[in-house]
Amino acid sequence: MTRFPFNIQDRKLKWMNTVIKIISACLLLLLAACVKNESVEPQVPLADARMEVDIQNYLRSHNETAVRDVSVLYYQILAPGDSIHFVKATSVPTVIYTTRLLNGTSVGTSFGPTDFDHRELQNHIPGWQIGLQKISKGGKIRLFIPPVLAYGSAGIAGVIPPDAILISEIELVSIK
């Protein structure tokens, strides 16, 4: 009779031990993938936090309220629109708008409907990209746009100073 160095029971135990190790390793990897990484969460830089305080102070001093988007854009929906036709990133919105600084200085106005030479929404400042998607055709919105969602620390020479907070009132006339 031939004798094996270990019996069938030992083989089963080794096989089960290997399977348990593999399952344990997979569970550990799965658990590690689910651990929340704090550095991934959006952090509002200190400069942006100050701008947010400036927007809140403006609203308070003018006895106004606005909704805060996760992007730190503040907005007031003045008219929601038809609730059917919404703008997308690749849409060309036709708008009537006025934009001013917190101190009331006008820095832009359309004087009637404009589509900015057929410019798609994705090519506008981020504040407009976020804000215009909150209304539909015929709607009107007031945006309180922090610099990070507008022209940042560069501004536009002679028109918009660096780190300017913008207030844009926009009516979405049509969408192409």
LINVEN-V617003 format. One record per helix or strand of 3 or more residues. SS is the DSSP state (~ for helix, > for strand). FROM is the first residue (numbers start at 1). LEN is the number of residues. If there is no record, write none. Layout:
<<SS;FROM;LEN> <SS;FROM;LEN>>
This chain:
<<~;8;27> <~;38;3> <~;46;16> <>;74;6> <>;93;9> <>;106;4> <~;121;3> <~;126;7> <>;140;6> <~;147;3> <>;166;10>>
